[in-house]
Amino acid sequence: MRKFLLLTLMAGLLAACKNKPKKIDDEDKVLTFADFKAFFPATALSYKLSADSFKRRIPDTFALKAKVVKQFLPDTLAKGVFAERPRYFPRAYFKTDGMQYFIVEGTGKAGSAAWLCLFDKQGAFLRRHLVARNLPGSNVRAGVVIDNKLNIKVTTETQRAPGQISTREDVYGVNPDGTLALILTNSNEPTNLGVYNPIDTLPRKHKFSGNYSAGEQNLVSIRDGETAREFQFFVHFSRDKGACSGEVDGTGRFTGANTGQYRDKRSNCIIDFRFGAGKVTITETGCGAYRGIKCFFEGTYVKKKK
């Protein structure tokens, strides 16, 4: 009888242990949007984040955990800027009656960048916009100022040649769906300034080598590569009266009889080249590190006579 009672007691203890609730820690906790918002310091307007601000590193202990990033931020947040997944840091938070603004910093081997992530008042994600960057391997860097009227001013500095830096200021308003509307542009670069071509003096014996243009400020320059399968290139474009521009150079590879491709080692940027009779057409994938946020490396350029 005593043996039976002992077995019954042990079975009860095992059942109790088995049904004991699991301790919930930070990794197991189901996060709410309020939890996500609490990671970001509430910031008074006007707010400024310059390219030089990235030199003051945020301690790694403040980095957003992977589960937080996965739950509340888009997978494509860093696409076109970083080749690897950067560490994300909460920079600032502010809101209006109908929208919530988050400044998220990404830091990786290539440098640092920041995005304005917009959510509606219920916490649904709307859009993300690259507003600041400092990537040492790039000739473009940018910073942002958001004033107390929620005007977003992105200042972009482009080093076009040694000692030659142009500055452009684009001011945007925010639409209810999270898209940006360009309000005005200021630039210290004259509209008739010739484009500096850093590869202009390189050999151009290949049948596709040469300069292709689509207007005075739009240039695709192709030069011979070190091997027959390679080519050097430089692309510069300026659109909307200088409101949006981009510039990139590197080494591409011929992928077919009349096609070529460039894959950037520092980011996800891919540029495809299709050569035709006296022209070249380019398209891009994820090259946001080298251009403005509302235009792309795309279009058809006509070959100029030598």
N, C-alpha and C positions, 0 to 999 in steps of 0.2 A: 504493500500500500504506500509506504513511504517512498519507494522507488518510483511509483506511478506519479505521486505528487511532485517529486523532484523533476521528472521529465516534463510534466505539465508546466511547472514554473519556468524551466529553461526555454520551452517553446514560446511562452508568453514574452519573456525577455527578448528573444530573437525577433519576434514579430514587432515589438516596440521599437527595437533598434532599426529594423528595416523600414518602418513607417516614420521615423524621425525626420522632420523637415530639413532640407539642405540649407546650410547657411548661405545667405545671399550677400556677395561682395560686389565691388564696383564692376567687375567684369561680367557678372551674371545679371546685374540690374537692368531692367528694361527702361531705356532712356526716353524721356519725353522731350518735346521741343523746348520746354522751359529749361530742362537740364542742359540742352545744347546751348541755349542763349546765355545761360549762367557762366559758361566758359569765357565769354567775351566781355571785356571791360566796357561799361557804358561810357560813351564819349560825347562830350559837348561839341557842337559845331561852332566855328569852322574846324575841319579836320584836315591835317596835312600829313602826307607820307611821301618823302622825297626818295630819289634813288640812293642817296647817301645814307638814308635812315637804316638801310639793310646792313650797314657796317656794324651797327650795334645789335649784336645777336641776342635773341630771346633765349633764356635758359631752356635746355632740352626738357626739363621737368614740366614745362608748360605746353609741350607738343600735344596735339589732339590725338587720342588713341585711335587705332585703326577701326574699331567698331563704331566710333563716333563719326569718323570720316565717311565710312561706308553707309551709315544710316541717314546722314543729313546732307552730304555733299555729292555732286555728280561724279561719276567715274572719269569723265572727260575733263575734269577741272584743270589739270596741268597739261593737257594734250597740246602739242605744238610748242611747248616751252621747255619741258624736261623730258629727257629720254627715259630716266628712271622715275620711280615714284618718290616725290620729295616728302619731307616731313612738313606737316601743316601746323601753323600756329595761329591762335586767335588774336587779332590785332585790335579791332574796335567794333562797337555795335551802336546803332542809333535807329530811330524809327520816326515815321509820320503816322497819320491816322490810318492810311491804307497800305503801308508798305514797311518792311523791316530790312535794314541794311547791315550787312556783315562784311568786314574787311578780313580776308583770310590770306596769310602769308604762306608761301611755299619755299622751302630752302633745300637745295640739293647740291650735287657736285658742280653743276654748271653755274651756280649763283643763286639769286633770290628773285622772287616775283610776288605780286599781290593781286588778288582778284576782289572785285566788288560782287558779292553774292546777294541777290535780291530774293526775298520771300514775301508772300502776301501776309495780311494780318492774321490769318489762321495758321500760318507756318508752312504753307505749301511753297516749294522752291519754284522760282520763276526763271531767272537768267543769271549767268555769271559773265563778268567783263574783266579782261586784263587791264589794270589801271596803273601798275607800277612794275618796274623791272630793273635789275642791275645784274647783267650776265656778262662777266669779264670777257668772254670770247666773242661778244657781239659789238658792233659799232653803234648800236642804238640802246639808249636807256631812257627811263621815263619815271615820272612821279605824279601824284594826284593831290588836288585840293578840293574838298567838298565844303561849300560855304553854308551859311545858315538858311539859305533859300533852297538848298539841295541841288544847286548847280554843280556839276562835276567838271573840273578843269584838269585835263591830262596834258602835262608838259613833256614833250618828247625831244630829246637831244640826239642828233645824228652826227657822227664824225665822218665827214665825206672825204677828207684827205688829212694828212698830217697838219695840225694847226688849224684846220677848217671845220668848225662845228656849227651846224644850223639848229635853231630852236623853233619848235612849233607848239602852239597852245590850242587845243581843241576843247570847247566848252559844250557840254551836253546837258540836256534835261532828261528826266526819266519818265517813260510812258507807263500807263497803268499795267501793261503786260510785262514790264521789266525790260523792254528794249530801250535803247538810248536814241535820242533825237539830237542831231547836231544843231547847235544854236549859232555858234560863230567860231572862226579860226583866226588866230594871229600868228604871223611867221616873220622872222627876220631874214628870210631867204628871198631875194628878188625872183620874180617869176621867170625872168629871162636868164637866170644863172645857168651856165652850161653844166652838164653832168660830168663830174670827174670820173673817168674810167680807169681803174687801177690796173687793168690788164691790157691796156691799149697797145703797148709796145711789144707784146708777146707775138710769136710766130702765128701766121694765119694761112697755112698752106693747105689744110684740109678743105674739102669741098663745102663743108658747112660752116667753116670759120668765117667770121666777119661781124659786122655790126648790123643789128636789126632794130628798127625803130617803129614807134606808133605815136608820133608827135615829139616835140622838142624835149620833153621831160620823161620820155618813156624809152628805155634802151635795154636790149638784150645783146650782150657782147659775147661771142664765142671765139675761143682761140685753141690752138693745137695743144693736146695733152702730151704727157711724157711718153705714152704708148699710143698705138693706133686705136685702142679701145677706150681711150679717155679723151676728155676735152675740158678745158678751163672755161669758166663762164662768169659773167657779172650781169646782174639784173637790177635795174632801177626803174621805179615808176612813180608817178605823182598824178593824183586824180582829184576831181572836185576842187579845182583851183588851189591845189596844195593842201587841201583838208585831210587827205589820206595818202600816205606814201609808204614805200617799202624798198629795201635794198638788201641784196644778199650776193655772195660770191663763193666759189668753191670749185671742186673737181667733180665732174659727172662722168658717167660711163655710157657708151653706146649699147643699147639693148636690142637693136635691130638695124635694118638697113637705113631707116630714116627716123629712128626713135632713140632717145637717151633719157637717163634718169639721174637725179642727184639725191642722195640720202645723207642728211646731216648727222654727224656723229655726236653732236651736243644736244640734239633735240629730236623730236619726231618728224621734223620737216622733210617732206619729199616734194621735189619738183620734177615734173615730167615734161620732156621736150619732144615735139613732133615736127620734123623738118619737111617742108614741101618745096615747090618750085619758087625759089626766091622769097621764102618766108619761114617763120617758125611760130608754133603755137605752144604756149606753156600753160600748165595747170598745176595746182599745188594741193598738198594735204598737210594740214597742221603746221603751218609756218608762221604762227602768230608772234613768235619772238623777233621776227624781222620786218614787221609791217604794222600799220595801224590796225585798230580793232574792227574797222568796218569796211575793209577792202582786202583784196587777195592778189596773189601772183597768178594772173590769168590773162589771156588775150592772145591775139595774133599780131606779130611784128614783121614788117617788110624789110628785106635785106637791102642795105644801102650800097651804092657803088663805092668801090675802094678809092 
